Amino acid sequence: MSRKLIYRNRALCFVLILFSFPYRFAARNLREAEESTAKATQIIHVSNSTWHDFSRLVDVQIGSHVNGVSELKRYLHRFGYVNDGSESFSDVFDGPLESAISLYQENLGLPITGRLDTSTVSLMSLPRCGVSDTHMIINNGVIHTTAHYTYFNGKPKWNRDTLTYAISKTHKLDYLTSEDVKTVFRRAFSQWSSVIPVSFEEVDDFSAADLKIGFYAGDHGDGLPFDGVLGTLAHAFAPENGRLHLDAAETWVVDDDFKGSSEVAVDLESVATHEIGHLLGLGHSSQESAVMYPSLRPRTKKVDLTVDDVAGVLKLYGPNPKLRLDSLTQSEDSIKNGTVSRRFLSGNFIGYVLLVVLILFL
Protein backbone atom coordinates (compact mmCIF):
# COMPACT_ATOMS: atom_id res chain seq x y z
CA MET A 1 0.00 0.00 0.00
CA SER A 2 1.42 3.40 -0.98
CA ARG A 3 2.22 6.00 1.66
CA LYS A 4 -0.26 8.42 0.10
CA LEU A 5 -3.03 5.83 0.34
CA ILE A 6 -2.14 5.18 3.98
CA TYR A 7 -2.37 8.91 4.74
CA ARG A 8 -5.66 9.10 2.89
CA ASN A 9 -7.16 6.25 4.87
CA ARG A 10 -5.96 7.72 8.15
CA ALA A 11 -7.44 11.10 7.26
CA LEU A 12 -10.75 9.48 6.39
CA CYS A 13 -10.79 7.59 9.68
CA PHE A 14 -10.25 10.79 11.66
CA VAL A 15 -13.04 12.57 9.80
CA LEU A 16 -15.45 9.69 10.25
CA ILE A 17 -14.66 9.59 13.97
CA LEU A 18 -15.36 13.30 14.18
CA PHE A 19 -18.72 12.98 12.48
CA SER A 20 -19.76 9.95 14.54
CA PHE A 21 -20.22 12.13 17.63
CA PRO A 22 -22.75 14.89 18.23
CA TYR A 23 -20.88 18.13 17.77
CA ARG A 24 -21.83 21.74 18.23
CA PHE A 25 -18.67 23.77 17.88
CA ALA A 26 -20.05 27.23 17.14
CA ALA A 27 -18.99 29.43 20.04
CA ARG A 28 -21.84 31.87 20.05
CA ASN A 29 -24.43 30.01 18.01
CA LEU A 30 -27.85 29.73 19.56
CA ARG A 31 -27.50 32.25 22.34
CA GLU A 32 -30.89 31.13 23.52
CA ALA A 33 -30.40 27.65 22.07
CA GLU A 34 -31.88 24.25 22.79
CA GLU A 35 -35.12 25.46 24.38
CA SER A 36 -37.05 22.90 26.38
CA THR A 37 -40.40 21.75 25.02
CA ALA A 38 -42.21 23.84 27.60
CA LYS A 39 -40.37 27.00 26.57
CA ALA A 40 -40.85 26.17 22.91
CA THR A 41 -44.62 26.34 23.34
CA GLN A 42 -44.28 29.85 24.77
CA ILE A 43 -42.52 31.01 21.62
CA ILE A 44 -45.71 30.38 19.68
CA HIS A 45 -47.24 33.52 21.16
CA VAL A 46 -44.66 35.86 19.63
CA SER A 47 -44.77 34.20 16.22
CA ASN A 48 -46.51 35.14 13.01
CA SER A 49 -50.16 36.04 13.51
CA THR A 50 -51.25 33.25 11.16
CA TRP A 51 -48.79 30.58 12.18
CA HIS A 52 -49.34 30.95 15.92
CA ASP A 53 -52.84 29.54 15.44
CA PHE A 54 -51.17 26.20 14.81
CA SER A 55 -51.05 25.81 18.60
CA ARG A 56 -54.65 24.62 18.52
CA LEU A 57 -53.61 21.70 16.32
CA VAL A 58 -51.33 19.98 18.84
CA ASP A 59 -52.20 16.26 19.04
CA VAL A 60 -54.86 16.43 16.31
CA GLN A 61 -55.22 12.92 14.89
CA ILE A 62 -55.51 11.66 11.31
CA GLY A 63 -59.14 11.65 10.18
CA SER A 64 -60.03 14.66 12.34
CA HIS A 65 -61.77 17.75 10.94
CA VAL A 66 -60.42 20.82 12.76
CA ASN A 67 -60.44 24.50 11.86
CA GLY A 68 -56.91 25.56 10.99
CA VAL A 69 -55.77 22.35 9.28
CA SER A 70 -56.26 24.04 5.90
CA GLU A 71 -53.85 26.80 6.96
CA LEU A 72 -51.33 24.18 8.02
CA LYS A 73 -51.63 22.60 4.55
CA ARG A 74 -50.99 25.99 2.95
CA TYR A 75 -47.94 26.42 5.15
CA LEU A 76 -46.58 23.02 4.10
CA HIS A 77 -47.37 23.79 0.48
CA ARG A 78 -45.48 27.07 0.80
CA PHE A 79 -42.32 25.23 1.81
CA GLY A 80 -42.64 22.38 -0.66
CA TYR A 81 -44.21 19.58 1.37
CA VAL A 82 -47.68 19.46 -0.23
CA ASN A 83 -48.05 19.10 -3.98
CA ASP A 84 -49.26 22.07 -5.96
CA GLY A 85 -52.88 21.72 -7.07
CA SER A 86 -55.94 23.74 -7.97
CA GLU A 87 -58.15 22.14 -5.30
CA SER A 88 -58.76 24.09 -2.12
CA PHE A 89 -57.16 22.82 1.06
CA SER A 90 -59.65 21.25 3.44
CA ASP A 91 -59.61 21.13 7.25
CA VAL A 92 -59.38 17.31 7.24
CA PHE A 93 -56.22 15.72 8.62
CA ASP A 94 -55.72 13.21 5.78
CA GLY A 95 -53.02 10.78 4.65
CA PRO A 96 -51.13 13.23 2.41
CA LEU A 97 -50.89 15.66 5.34
CA GLU A 98 -49.48 12.93 7.58
CA SER A 99 -46.84 12.17 4.92
CA ALA A 100 -46.01 15.86 4.59
CA ILE A 101 -45.58 16.20 8.35
CA SER A 102 -43.25 13.17 8.39
CA LEU A 103 -41.09 14.69 5.65
CA TYR A 104 -41.05 18.04 7.47
CA GLN A 105 -39.92 16.30 10.66
CA GLU A 106 -37.18 14.48 8.78
CA ASN A 107 -35.91 17.65 7.09
CA LEU A 108 -35.82 19.63 10.33
CA GLY A 109 -34.24 16.97 12.49
CA LEU A 110 -37.30 16.04 14.54
CA PRO A 111 -38.45 12.55 15.53
CA ILE A 112 -40.40 11.22 12.54
CA THR A 113 -43.90 10.44 13.79
CA GLY A 114 -46.28 12.00 11.25
CA ARG A 115 -48.11 13.48 14.24
CA LEU A 116 -48.63 17.08 15.25
CA ASP A 117 -46.76 16.79 18.53
CA THR A 118 -45.77 19.82 20.56
CA SER A 119 -42.22 20.07 19.22
CA THR A 120 -43.39 19.92 15.59
CA VAL A 121 -46.13 22.52 16.00
CA SER A 122 -43.82 24.80 17.98
CA LEU A 123 -41.19 24.68 15.24
CA MET A 124 -43.78 25.38 12.56
CA SER A 125 -44.81 28.46 14.54
CA LEU A 126 -41.33 29.98 14.49
CA PRO A 127 -40.15 32.55 11.94
CA ARG A 128 -38.02 31.06 9.21
CA CYS A 129 -36.34 31.41 5.85
CA GLY A 130 -38.67 31.57 2.86
CA VAL A 131 -36.65 29.14 0.74
CA SER A 132 -38.37 25.78 0.24
CA ASP A 133 -37.03 22.84 2.24
CA THR A 134 -37.74 20.38 -0.54
CA HIS A 135 -36.49 20.28 -4.14
CA MET A 136 -33.05 19.95 -2.60
CA ILE A 137 -30.54 17.15 -2.92
CA ILE A 138 -28.75 15.71 0.09
CA ASN A 139 -25.06 15.18 0.44
CA ASN A 140 -24.01 11.90 -1.16
CA GLY A 141 -20.41 11.79 -0.03
CA VAL A 142 -18.52 9.54 2.35
CA ILE A 143 -20.19 11.07 5.38
CA HIS A 144 -23.70 10.73 4.00
CA THR A 145 -25.13 9.17 7.16
CA THR A 146 -23.97 11.94 9.47
CA ALA A 147 -23.94 15.13 7.39
CA HIS A 148 -27.11 17.22 7.34
CA TYR A 149 -26.49 19.81 4.64
CA THR A 150 -28.29 19.95 1.27
CA TYR A 151 -27.93 21.66 -2.08
CA PHE A 152 -30.26 23.08 -4.69
CA ASN A 153 -31.14 20.67 -7.47
CA GLY A 154 -28.22 20.35 -9.87
CA LYS A 155 -25.77 21.66 -7.23
CA PRO A 156 -25.36 25.08 -8.91
CA LYS A 157 -22.36 27.16 -7.86
CA TRP A 158 -20.47 30.26 -8.90
CA ASN A 159 -17.54 29.61 -11.22
CA ARG A 160 -15.46 32.67 -10.37
CA ASP A 161 -13.47 33.55 -7.30
CA THR A 162 -14.65 37.15 -6.79
CA LEU A 163 -18.30 38.13 -6.47
CA THR A 164 -19.52 41.70 -6.23
CA TYR A 165 -22.45 42.68 -4.05
CA ALA A 166 -24.51 45.82 -3.57
CA ILE A 167 -27.13 46.88 -1.04
CA SER A 168 -30.10 48.71 -2.49
CA LYS A 169 -30.24 52.43 -1.76
CA THR A 170 -33.97 52.54 -2.44
CA HIS A 171 -35.22 49.33 -0.80
CA LYS A 172 -33.93 50.11 2.68
CA LEU A 173 -35.05 50.71 6.26
CA ASP A 174 -35.33 54.19 7.76
CA TYR A 175 -34.30 53.09 11.26
CA LEU A 176 -31.03 51.40 10.26
CA THR A 177 -28.15 53.44 8.91
CA SER A 178 -26.57 52.44 5.63
CA GLU A 179 -23.22 51.93 7.35
CA ASP A 180 -24.72 49.64 10.01
CA VAL A 181 -26.28 47.43 7.34
CA LYS A 182 -23.05 47.38 5.32
CA THR A 183 -21.04 46.41 8.38
CA VAL A 184 -23.39 43.52 9.13
CA PHE A 185 -23.09 42.18 5.59
CA ARG A 186 -19.31 42.54 5.57
CA ARG A 187 -19.18 40.33 8.64
CA ALA A 188 -21.66 37.85 7.18
CA PHE A 189 -19.79 37.53 3.88
CA SER A 190 -16.50 37.12 5.72
CA GLN A 191 -17.82 34.03 7.49
CA TRP A 192 -18.04 32.24 4.15
CA SER A 193 -14.98 33.75 2.43
CA SER A 194 -12.81 32.65 5.35
CA VAL A 195 -13.34 28.99 4.47
CA ILE A 196 -13.75 28.94 0.68
CA PRO A 197 -11.68 30.48 -2.16
CA VAL A 198 -14.33 33.08 -2.97
CA SER A 199 -14.04 36.75 -2.03
CA PHE A 200 -16.82 39.31 -1.91
CA GLU A 201 -16.39 42.89 -3.10
CA GLU A 202 -18.79 45.62 -2.07
CA VAL A 203 -19.77 47.93 -4.97
CA ASP A 204 -22.13 50.87 -5.43
CA ASP A 205 -23.60 49.87 -8.78
CA PHE A 206 -26.63 47.82 -7.76
CA SER A 207 -27.67 46.86 -11.28
CA ALA A 208 -24.23 45.50 -12.19
CA ALA A 209 -23.54 43.61 -8.95
CA ASP A 210 -23.50 39.81 -8.90
CA LEU A 211 -25.38 39.79 -5.61
CA LYS A 212 -28.22 42.25 -5.01
CA ILE A 213 -29.49 42.83 -1.46
CA GLY A 214 -32.54 44.79 -0.35
CA PHE A 215 -35.45 45.10 2.08
CA TYR A 216 -38.91 44.50 0.58
CA ALA A 217 -42.47 44.32 1.89
CA GLY A 218 -45.36 42.08 0.88
CA ASP A 219 -45.62 41.10 -2.77
CA HIS A 220 -42.46 42.49 -4.36
CA GLY A 221 -42.56 40.80 -7.74
CA ASP A 222 -40.43 37.67 -7.37
CA GLY A 223 -43.20 35.17 -6.69
CA LEU A 224 -42.30 34.88 -3.00
CA PRO A 225 -44.33 37.55 -1.16
CA PHE A 226 -43.48 38.38 2.42
CA ASP A 227 -46.17 37.88 5.04
CA GLY A 228 -45.56 40.35 7.84
CA VAL A 229 -43.93 40.18 11.24
CA LEU A 230 -42.23 36.88 12.15
CA GLY A 231 -43.37 34.87 9.17
CA THR A 232 -40.82 34.35 6.45
CA LEU A 233 -37.84 36.53 7.35
CA ALA A 234 -35.95 36.52 4.05
CA HIS A 235 -35.15 34.48 0.98
CA ALA A 236 -32.33 34.17 -1.51
CA PHE A 237 -31.94 32.40 -4.82
CA ALA A 238 -29.55 29.72 -6.04
CA PRO A 239 -26.50 30.58 -8.18
CA GLU A 240 -26.25 32.46 -10.39
CA ASN A 241 -29.43 34.45 -9.70
CA GLY A 242 -27.85 36.54 -6.95
CA ARG A 243 -30.93 38.11 -5.33
CA LEU A 244 -31.25 38.32 -1.52
CA HIS A 245 -34.45 39.84 -0.14
CA LEU A 246 -35.24 40.64 3.49
CA ASP A 247 -38.71 41.35 4.87
CA ALA A 248 -38.99 45.06 5.62
CA ALA A 249 -41.82 44.35 8.09
CA GLU A 250 -39.48 42.69 10.57
CA THR A 251 -37.88 44.51 13.50
CA TRP A 252 -34.23 44.10 12.52
CA VAL A 253 -31.43 44.63 15.01
CA VAL A 254 -27.72 44.98 14.24
CA ASP A 255 -26.05 44.58 17.61
CA ASP A 256 -25.64 41.77 20.10
CA ASP A 257 -27.73 43.25 22.89
CA PHE A 258 -31.37 42.14 22.86
CA LYS A 259 -32.16 43.41 26.35
CA GLY A 260 -33.78 46.60 25.18
CA SER A 261 -35.19 45.23 21.95
CA SER A 262 -38.69 44.16 21.00
CA GLU A 263 -40.00 40.66 21.65
CA VAL A 264 -40.14 40.24 17.89
CA ALA A 265 -36.62 41.53 17.17
CA VAL A 266 -34.66 39.59 14.55
CA ASP A 267 -30.88 39.63 14.30
CA LEU A 268 -29.89 40.88 10.83
CA GLU A 269 -26.44 39.28 10.78
CA SER A 270 -27.84 35.83 11.59
CA VAL A 271 -30.31 35.99 8.72
CA ALA A 272 -27.75 37.53 6.35
CA THR A 273 -25.25 34.75 7.03
CA HIS A 274 -27.92 32.12 6.39
CA GLU A 275 -29.13 33.69 3.14
CA ILE A 276 -25.59 34.07 1.79
CA GLY A 277 -25.32 30.32 2.18
CA HIS A 278 -28.22 30.04 -0.28
CA LEU A 279 -26.56 32.50 -2.66
CA LEU A 280 -23.54 30.16 -2.67
CA GLY A 281 -25.67 27.10 -3.44
CA LEU A 282 -26.41 25.56 -0.06
CA GLY A 283 -29.89 24.38 0.85
CA HIS A 284 -31.21 23.92 4.35
CA SER A 285 -29.61 21.74 7.00
CA SER A 286 -31.52 19.43 9.33
CA GLN A 287 -29.08 20.16 12.15
CA GLU A 288 -30.56 22.75 14.50
CA SER A 289 -27.21 24.28 15.43
CA ALA A 290 -26.27 24.92 11.79
CA VAL A 291 -26.47 28.40 10.30
CA MET A 292 -28.35 26.80 7.38
CA TYR A 293 -31.16 25.46 9.59
CA PRO A 294 -34.35 27.11 8.25
CA SER A 295 -35.92 28.40 11.48
CA LEU A 296 -34.66 31.13 13.80
CA ARG A 297 -36.12 32.18 17.11
CA PRO A 298 -36.62 35.91 17.72
CA ARG A 299 -33.91 37.67 19.74
CA THR A 300 -31.37 34.97 18.84
CA LYS A 301 -27.82 35.38 17.56
CA LYS A 302 -26.68 32.55 15.29
CA VAL A 303 -23.82 33.51 13.00
CA ASP A 304 -20.85 31.15 13.44
CA LEU A 305 -20.58 28.40 10.86
CA THR A 306 -20.79 24.87 12.23
CA VAL A 307 -18.89 21.88 10.94
CA ASP A 308 -21.98 20.92 8.93
CA ASP A 309 -22.15 24.35 7.23
CA VAL A 310 -18.46 24.25 6.38
CA ALA A 311 -18.56 20.66 5.14
CA GLY A 312 -21.36 21.55 2.74
CA VAL A 313 -19.75 24.65 1.27
CA LEU A 314 -16.31 23.01 1.02
CA LYS A 315 -17.77 20.27 -1.14
CA LEU A 316 -18.96 22.96 -3.56
CA TYR A 317 -15.92 25.24 -3.62
CA GLY A 318 -13.03 23.54 -1.85
CA PRO A 319 -11.01 25.16 0.96
CA ASN A 320 -9.67 28.69 1.03
CA PRO A 321 -5.91 28.31 0.32
CA LYS A 322 -5.24 31.27 2.61
CA LEU A 323 -6.87 29.60 5.59
CA ARG A 324 -4.23 29.50 8.32
CA LEU A 325 -4.48 27.18 11.29
CA ASP A 326 -3.48 29.95 13.68
CA SER A 327 -6.44 32.03 12.52
CA LEU A 328 -8.80 29.37 13.82
CA THR A 329 -7.81 30.13 17.40
CA GLN A 330 -8.75 33.78 17.37
CA SER A 331 -12.10 35.50 17.65
CA GLU A 332 -11.40 39.13 16.89
CA ASP A 333 -12.85 41.01 13.96
CA SER A 334 -10.72 43.31 11.85
CA ILE A 335 -12.55 45.74 9.62
CA LYS A 336 -10.35 47.48 7.10
CA ASN A 337 -10.98 49.21 3.80
CA GLY A 338 -14.55 48.01 3.54
CA THR A 339 -13.78 44.34 4.18
CA VAL A 340 -13.99 42.19 7.26
CA SER A 341 -11.80 39.28 8.29
CA ARG A 342 -13.72 37.24 10.86
CA ARG A 343 -11.36 34.97 12.75
CA PHE A 344 -12.69 31.66 14.01
CA LEU A 345 -13.04 30.67 17.59
CA SER A 346 -10.97 27.91 19.08
CA GLY A 347 -14.01 25.66 19.55
CA ASN A 348 -14.14 25.10 15.79
CA PHE A 349 -10.47 24.18 15.45
CA ILE A 350 -10.64 20.39 15.22
CA GLY A 351 -13.66 20.37 12.94
CA TYR A 352 -12.24 22.80 10.41
CA VAL A 353 -8.79 21.20 10.37
CA LEU A 354 -10.24 17.76 9.67
CA LEU A 355 -12.55 19.11 7.00
CA VAL A 356 -9.59 20.65 5.19
CA VAL A 357 -7.75 17.32 5.50
CA LEU A 358 -10.77 15.57 4.01
CA ILE A 359 -10.80 17.87 0.99
CA LEU A 360 -7.04 17.59 0.44
CA PHE A 361 -6.69 13.83 0.76
CA LEU A 362 -9.94 12.43 -0.66
N, C-alpha and C positions, 0 to 999 in steps of 0.2 A: 504493500500500500504506500502511495507517495506521501511525502511529508505534507504537501498542500491538502491532500484529501484528509489526512489525519487532523490538520488544523480546522478544516471545514466541518468535520464531524464533531469535533470538540466544541466549536462555536455554536453549532446547531443544538447540541446537548444543553449548553448553558442557556440559550434562548428558550428552549422548551421548558427547562426547569423554572425559569423566570415566569413564564406564562402559565405554569401549572398552579401557581398560588394566587389568591386574591391580592391585587395590588391597587393602591390608591396613592400615588406618589405626589400628586399636585399639592404644593405647600399651602396655597390659600384657596384652593377650590372648595366650593360648597361651604361658605362661611356659616351658613345655617343648615348644613347638610345632614342627610340621613335622619329625617324627621321620623318620629314614631307614628304609628297608625293613628293614634288619637290626635296628635298634632296635625297630621295630614288632613283630617276631616275639618279642622278649623280653617285651613287655608281656603277651603271651598268658598267661604263667605267673603273673601276679598278677590274672588276671581271674576271672570267675565260674566256680565249680567245674564247671558243666555246659558253659558256652560254651568254656572253654579246651580242651576235647577236640576242638574244630574244627580244631586244629592238625594232626591226623592226616589231614585231608581236603584239604590243599594239593595241587593239581595232579591231583586225582581227575577222571577223564574221564567224559563222558556215556556211559551204558550200563554203567558199573561198579556193582558191588554191594559196598558197604563199610560196615562197622559205624560208626554215627554219622551217616550221611546222614539217617536218620529224625529225629534230633534237630535237624539243620540245617533240615529241612522244618518242624518245629514252631516253631523260632525264626522262620523267615520267615512262617509263618502268624500268629504272635503279633504281628508288626509289619505285617501286611496284604498280604504278597506272595504268599501261597498261599491259594487259595480255601478257604472253610470247607466241610467235608464230614464225613460220618460214617465214611468209610473210614479205616483206620489208615494211618499214614505208613510207607512201606517204606524200605529201605536202598538202593534203586536210584536212581542218578543218571539221571533221566528228562528228557524234553523240558520239561514244566512247571517243573521245578526250574531248568533252564537259563534259561528265560524269567524266572523269579522273581529269579535272581541278576543278570540283565541289568538288570532294573528297579531292584533294590537298588543296583547300581553307578551307575546314572543318578541316582537320588535322593540319593546320598551323594557325588557328584562324583568318582567313580572312572572309569577307562577302561572302557568297556562292552565286555566280552568274553564274558560268559556263563560264564566259567571261574572255578574256585576258585583264583585266583592268591594269592600271599602277601599282597598288600596288602588284598585283599577278605576273606580269612579273618582277618587280623589285626584289621581294623576290626570284623568281626562278634564278635570275642572281647572287645572293649572294653565297659565299662559304658556305659549309655546311658539316655535318657529312655524311659519306657514308652508314650508316645503313638505311635500308628501313623504310619508314614511315608506310607501311601497314604490314600485317601479324602480327599485334599487337592486344592485347585485351585491352579494356578500363576498367577503374575502375568500379566495379559494387557494390560499397558499399553505405553507407547511404548518402554520399555526391556526388553521381553520377552526378547530374545535374550541379555541380559547379567545380568539380575536372577535371583536364586536363591531368593528367599523364596516361601512358599506360604501358603495360608489353609485353614481348615476349609471343608467344603462349605457353600455358601450365604453365605460371608463374614460370619458373625455378628460383632457388635460390641456394646459397651455404648452406650446412648443417653443417658447422663448424664455430667456432667463431674466428679463426685466419687463415688468408690467407697470404701466402708468395708471394712476387713479386720481379722480377729482371728486370733490364734494360740492353738490349743487349750491349755488348762491341764491337760487330762487325757492327751491323746495327745502326750507330750513325751519328752525324753531326760534321764536323770538326770545325765549328765556335762556338759551344757551349761546354763548359767544362762539364765533367762528373758530377762534383759536382753541377753545376748550374741545370742540368737536374734532378739530384736526389733531390735537394732541392724543385724544383717545384712539383715533384710527391709526396714528403712527405706532402707538404701543401695540394695538391689535395686529397690525401687519407684521410687526417685528417678531411676534410670537412664532409666526409661520416661517418667515425668512431666516430665522435663526437655525432652523433644522433642515431646510431644503435649499437647493441652489437657485432660488428665485428671489429677486429683489423687487421692491415696490417703490416707485418714484411718484411723489406728489406733484401734480401739475394744475394749472389754472384753467386750461381749456377743457371744459366739461365734455363737449361734443367729440373731441378727439381722443379722450382718455380710454384706455382699455377697460377700466373698471369705473362705473358711474354710481355714486352714492347720493341718496337723498331721503328726505322725510316726506311722506305722502299720507293723505287721509282718504278713507273710504275707497270708492271705486276710482282708481287712478290709471286705468287703461291698459293694464297688463294681464287681465283675466284673473287676478288674485286680489280681490278687494279686501281692504282691512275692515275690521269689525268693531272697533272701539276699544275701550280700556280693558287691558288684560285678556285679550283674545289671542289672535295671532300677532306677535310682536314685530316680526320682520320676515322677509324672504329674500333669497338670492337665487340666481340662475346658474346652471352648469356652464363650464367652459364651452365655447368662448363667447358667451352672451355678455357677461360682465356687469349686469345690473344688480344692485343691492338696494333694497327699499326698506325703510323703517317706518313704523306706524306713528304718525305725528300725534295721534290721540293719547299715546302713552305719556306717563310722567317720567321722563328720562333723567337720570342723575349721572354725573361724571366724576364723582369722588368716591372715596371708600367709606364715608361716614353716613350711615343710614339713620342715625339717631334722630335727626331733625327732619327726616324726609317723610313723605306720604306713605300710607299703608300700601299703596299701589305703585310705589316707585320701582323703576326697572333700571338696572345698571347698564349703561350704554356700551361700555367696553366688553362686558360679557357677551352681549348679543352681537356686537361687531366681530369679535373673535370667532364666534360660531358661524356667522354668515360668510366670513372670508373663507372658512373651510369649504363651504358650498361653492364659492367662486373658484376654488382650486380643484373641485371635482369630488370632494367627499360628500357622502350621504350622511344619514343619521347613524349614531351608535346606539346599541342597546345597553351600554354600560352607563349607569347613572352618573358616575363621577366624570365621565368624558365631557369635554367641551362640546362635542358633536351630539350629545344627547338632546332630543328635541324640546324638552320642557325645562322651564326655569322658574323657580319660585320668585315672587316679588322680594325686593330688598335683599338680594343674594348676589354675591360676587363670585364669579366662576370664570377665570380667565387663563389659568395655567394649563398648558397641554398635558394630557396624561399619556402614558405609554401607548394606549390604544389609539389616541389621536395621531401621535407621531408615527406609529407603525403604519397606519393607513396612508398618511401623506408621503412617507418615505417610499412606499411601494409604487406610488405614482411618479415621484420626481427624483428619488434617490436622496442621499444625504448632502448637506451643505459642506463643500470641501473646506470651508473656513471654520467649521465647527471645531473649537478647541476644548479639550477635556477640562482645562482649568476654568473655562467660562461656565461650566456646569455647576460650579460650587459657589457662584456668586449670585446675588439677588438684586443688585442695584440697577437702576435705569440710567442710561446716559442719553440725553437728548441734544443732538448737535446738528446744526445746519438742516433742520427740517426732517431728520431721520432719528429713529430710536433704536438703540441696541438693548433689548431686554435680556438680561443674563439669567440663566436658570438657577433654580434653587437646588441645594445639595440633595434634597429628597429624591430628585429625578435622576441622579447620577447613574446608578446601576442600570436603570431601564434604558436610558438613552445610549449609553456605551454599548450595551448588548444589541440594541437595535442597529446601530452603525455597524457592528461586527457582522450581524446577520446580512445586511446589504452587501458588505464587502466580500464576504466569503461564500455566499450562496448564489 
